[in-house]
Amino acid sequence: MATPPAKSAQDLPDSIDVAVVGAGYCGLSAARTLARRGVKVAVFESETFGWGASSRNGGMVLTGMKLPVPTLIKGYGREAVRKMYAASLAAIDCVEQIVREENIDCNFSRCGHLEVACKQAHFDGYEESAALVKREFNHELRIIPKNELRGEIGSDIYFGGMVDETSAGVNPARYVAGLALAAQRAGACLYDHTRVASIEQETNNGARKFCVQTSRGAITAREVILASGAYTTEATPALRKKIIPIGSYIIATEVLPSDLARELSPRNRMIYDSKHFLYYYRLTPDNRMLFGGRAAFFPETENTVRQSAEILRRGMIGVYPQLRDAKVEFVWGGTLDFTLDVMPHAGKLDGMYFAAGFAGHGVAAATWFGMKLAGLICGDPNDIPFDGIKFPAAPLGLRSGNTWALPLAGAWYKILDFLT
Ligand SMILES: Cc1cc2nc3c(=O)[nH]c(=O)nc-3n(C[C@H](O)[C@H](O)[C@H](O)COP(=O)(O)OP(=O)(O)OC[C@H]3O[C@@H](n4cnc5c(N)ncnc54)[C@H](O)[C@@H]3O)c2cc1C
């Protein structure tokens, strides 16, 4: 039976130590850590707990970052990237530890991920990537040549693959629901259907505080954490102009016969392909094929969800002709928080703590960044390797609330996929 959702707190106190905007992995993980360390914390969520990307994603708990390692090293230097990569591994451990400590029933499993090469040139690059990752981070990736790929995936369209056994899978909605309950048990006050409308900084006799206006009334807070991801609103304009909200869509088939499911994904990996405009897919524990992609770049609407269902079904059959007759029973969309440099960022903006830019790595990263921001507030040394790296604003037309140029970005990535 599904775990009952966390109940919303009712009365709003006049003041609190820390106000958190957004009840996804980031906000709830921060709240859990703060409450466990004796800090009074309130989380404000304009919809229901976990309503944003945290309940809608593919549940892939992945190592590394979105950008390839050579690009990262070129941009940030060897030492910084070693710390970033180590953080990506620590983030998965962090999810695993929370799931274990809080006894969250969310099918967390270290099943590993498989990247599949859409072109021979992509596969040719895997050898070098694996050697670099081994040399720089002492982390093992395994190359799967095309003639062995059937042991990993029931598809013949790829040129080979690369496996990372450290990655994991999780039921994302159950995980975020469990995280909400865990934060609440630790003593955090969670408010659903409570929109933060504005945040003003005030200084009184040298003491600084924030006045947070919510749809339930005003509250003052010593510190604020912005954990609103791709759904960041005009309430926090400095953060909003840095975020590029990109739609991603998922279909799920009917429950498949177990021998067919085993043929499609014999080792139950989290799978994604090597394109920019990529497909990602996996089996669910009840043997549905869950197949996602950036079928439309726009954030989700009824229209984009409907169109995406058909695009994704065609994509799925392209990979797995065996699923030609499988019924698609579910389709949904959500919005990812990208940044212009495709990096996660954390630190302070307008005096408030924030973390964002997790893109397709947010299950682990958002959890870890939330915990780390809480640590900073409690006085821990700052060891977040992403804090302090340059954080460029998104160009007009790609920003949250003003996304007219997103289809152009989508077209650009399709051209890149054709050319590279
Ligand atoms: C379809 C899809 C598939 C994905 N697949 C994967 C995957 O397989 N693996 C992976 O690692 N990542 C994946 N991601 C990304 C991952 O889900 C996100 O990076 C992660 O959930 C971000 O968590 P968060 O807590 O930062 O933000 P969110 O979970 O988006 O939470 C932000 C919350 O803030 C609330 N909010 C915003 N503004 C306000 C306000 N003013 N007042 C009150 N509340 C506010 C929103 O309602 C929202 O609930 C996927 C995302 C999508 C959409």
The ligand as an SDF file (V2000), in Angstrom:
LIG
                    3D

 53 58  0  0  0  0  0  0  0  0999 V2000
   10.2810   14.4090  -16.8830 C   0  0  0  0  0  0  0  0  0  0  0  0
   11.5230   14.5530  -16.0490 C   0  0  0  0  0  0  0  0  0  0  0  0
   12.4290   13.5030  -15.9820 C   0  0  0  0  0  0  0  0  0  0  0  0
   13.5800   13.6140  -15.1990 C   0  0  0  0  0  0  0  0  0  0  0  0
   14.3700   12.5130  -15.0480 N   0  0  0  0  0  0  0  0  0  0  0  0
   15.4000   12.5490  -14.1500 C   0  0  0  0  0  0  0  0  0  0  0  0
   16.1100   11.3790  -13.8370 C   0  0  0  0  0  0  0  0  0  0  0  0
   15.7990   10.2810  -14.3240 O   0  0  0  0  0  0  0  0  0  0  0  0
   17.1500   11.4840  -12.9720 N   0  0  0  0  0  0  0  0  0  0  0  0
   17.4860   12.6620  -12.3780 C   0  0  0  0  0  0  0  0  0  0  0  0
   18.4370   12.6980  -11.5760 O   0  0  0  0  0  0  0  0  0  0  0  0
   16.7800   13.7960  -12.6170 N   0  0  0  0  0  0  0  0  0  0  0  0
   15.7360   13.7600  -13.4740 C   0  0  0  0  0  0  0  0  0  0  0  0
   14.9830   14.8770  -13.6850 N   0  0  0  0  0  0  0  0  0  0  0  0
   15.3520   16.1140  -12.9680 C   0  0  0  0  0  0  0  0  0  0  0  0
   14.9540   16.0780  -11.5060 C   0  0  0  0  0  0  0  0  0  0  0  0
   13.6320   15.6130  -11.3780 O   0  0  0  0  0  0  0  0  0  0  0  0
   15.0570   17.5100  -10.9140 C   0  0  0  0  0  0  0  0  0  0  0  0
   16.3540   18.0270  -11.1720 O   0  0  0  0  0  0  0  0  0  0  0  0
   14.8230   17.5230   -9.4120 C   0  0  0  0  0  0  0  0  0  0  0  0
   13.6040   16.9020   -9.0950 O   0  0  0  0  0  0  0  0  0  0  0  0
   14.8160   18.9670   -8.9110 C   0  0  0  0  0  0  0  0  0  0  0  0
   14.4000   18.9690   -7.5710 O   0  0  0  0  0  0  0  0  0  0  0  0
   14.1130   20.3400   -6.8510 P   0  0  0  0  0  0  0  0  0  0  0  0
   13.7820   20.0450   -5.4480 O   0  0  0  0  0  0  0  0  0  0  0  0
   15.2610   21.2660   -7.1030 O   0  0  0  0  0  0  0  0  0  0  0  0
   12.9020   21.0010   -7.6530 O   0  0  0  0  0  0  0  0  0  0  0  0
   11.3600   20.5350   -7.8280 P   0  0  0  0  0  0  0  0  0  0  0  0
   11.1550   19.1180   -7.5030 O   0  0  0  0  0  0  0  0  0  0  0  0
   10.9510   20.9890   -9.1950 O   0  0  0  0  0  0  0  0  0  0  0  0
   10.6020   21.3560   -6.7130 O   0  0  0  0  0  0  0  0  0  0  0  0
   10.4510   22.7460   -6.7590 C   0  0  0  0  0  0  0  0  0  0  0  0
    9.1320   23.0800   -6.0770 C   0  0  0  0  0  0  0  0  0  0  0  0
    9.1150   24.4820   -5.7930 O   0  0  0  0  0  0  0  0  0  0  0  0
    7.7630   24.8860   -5.8160 C   0  0  0  0  0  0  0  0  0  0  0  0
    7.7480   26.3520   -5.9470 N   0  0  0  0  0  0  0  0  0  0  0  0
    8.2980   27.1060   -6.9300 C   0  0  0  0  0  0  0  0  0  0  0  0
    8.1020   28.4090   -6.6790 N   0  0  0  0  0  0  0  0  0  0  0  0
    7.4180   28.4940   -5.5190 C   0  0  0  0  0  0  0  0  0  0  0  0
    6.9120   29.5930   -4.7520 C   0  0  0  0  0  0  0  0  0  0  0  0
    7.0730   30.8600   -5.1300 N   0  0  0  0  0  0  0  0  0  0  0  0
    6.2610   29.3170   -3.5890 N   0  0  0  0  0  0  0  0  0  0  0  0
    6.0900   28.0290   -3.1670 C   0  0  0  0  0  0  0  0  0  0  0  0
    6.5340   26.9650   -3.8730 N   0  0  0  0  0  0  0  0  0  0  0  0
    7.2000   27.1890   -5.0340 C   0  0  0  0  0  0  0  0  0  0  0  0
    7.1910   24.1500   -7.0210 C   0  0  0  0  0  0  0  0  0  0  0  0
    5.7850   24.0350   -6.9280 O   0  0  0  0  0  0  0  0  0  0  0  0
    7.9120   22.8050   -6.9400 C   0  0  0  0  0  0  0  0  0  0  0  0
    7.1170   21.7990   -6.3250 O   0  0  0  0  0  0  0  0  0  0  0  0
   13.8500   14.8180  -14.4850 C   0  0  0  0  0  0  0  0  0  0  0  0
   12.9420   15.8760  -14.5650 C   0  0  0  0  0  0  0  0  0  0  0  0
   11.7980   15.7560  -15.3290 C   0  0  0  0  0  0  0  0  0  0  0  0
   10.8410   16.8970  -15.3850 C   0  0  0  0  0  0  0  0  0  0  0  0
  1  2  1  0
  2  3  1  0
  2 52  2  0
  3  4  2  0
  4  5  1  0
  4 50  1  0
  5  6  2  0
  6  7  1  0
  6 13  1  0
  7  8  2  0
  7  9  1  0
  9 10  1  0
 10 11  2  0
 10 12  1  0
 12 13  2  0
 13 14  1  0
 14 15  1  0
 14 50  1  0
 15 16  1  0
 16 17  1  0
 16 18  1  0
 18 19  1  0
 18 20  1  0
 20 21  1  0
 20 22  1  0
 22 23  1  0
 23 24  1  0
 24 25  2  0
 24 26  1  0
 24 27  1  0
 27 28  1  0
 28 29  2  0
 28 30  1  0
 28 31  1  0
 31 32  1  0
 32 33  1  0
 33 34  1  0
 33 48  1  0
 34 35  1  0
 35 36  1  0
 35 46  1  0
 36 37  1  0
 36 45  1  0
 37 38  2  0
 38 39  1  0
 39 40  1  0
 39 45  2  0
 40 41  1  0
 40 42  2  0
 42 43  1  0
 43 44  2  0
 44 45  1  0
 46 47  1  0
 46 48  1  0
 48 49  1  0
 50 51  2  0
 51 52  1  0
 52 53  1  0
M  END
$$$$
